[in-house]
Amino acid sequence: MVSSPDSTFVGSRSGFASLAVWNHLAQFSEEQQVRQAAAVLRIAEYTAERLRSLSVRLRERDEP
């Protein structure tokens, strides 16, 4: 998601997000994009596991 203020009329969309996606697709090959997606997935899986571990430890200490 591109962070920019929404200054469009209700029901219309800014073309900037589409341009940002196109720019990314144009800069990186399909193979590079697959590698990036796999790296992001690994980070997400690691983060989820760490949060689950933290949740267990907090529960053991009777903390919210």
N, C-alpha and C positions, 0 to 999 in steps of 0.2 A: 504494500500500500504506500502511496506517495503522500507525504504529509504536506498538505497545503490547505489554506482556508477555503471553505465552500462559498464561492461567490456567484454561483449559478442560480438561475431561476428554478423554482420548484419543478421537478420532473426532467430537467435537462442535466447534462453531465459535462464536466470539463474534459477537453481533449488531451490534457496534460498526462493523465494516467496512461492513456493509450499510447501516447508518444514515448513515455518512459518504458513501457513494456516492449514496444517495437525497438527502441534503442538497445535494450538488453539483448533481445533476440538477435539483433544485427551484429552485436559485438562478440557474441560467444557462439561457438559451434554447438551442435546438438550434443556431442560428446562432452564438451565442457559443461553444458547445462545439466546433463545427467550427473556428472561428478559433483557439481555444486549442490544439486538436490540431495544426493546421497550423503554429502557432508552435513547438510542442514538436518537431515533425518537422524544421523548419528548424534548430533548435538541435542536434538529434541529428545531422543531416547535416553541419553545420559542424564539430561536435566530431569526428566520424569522419574527416573530411577532414584536420583538424589533426593527429589522431593518426597517420594514414597518412603525412603529411608529416614528422612527427617521427621516425617509424620509419625512413623513407628516410634522413634526415639522420644518425641514429644508426648505421645500417648503413654509411653512407659513412665514418664515423669509427671503424668497427670497435668500436662500443660495443654492449652488449647491449640 
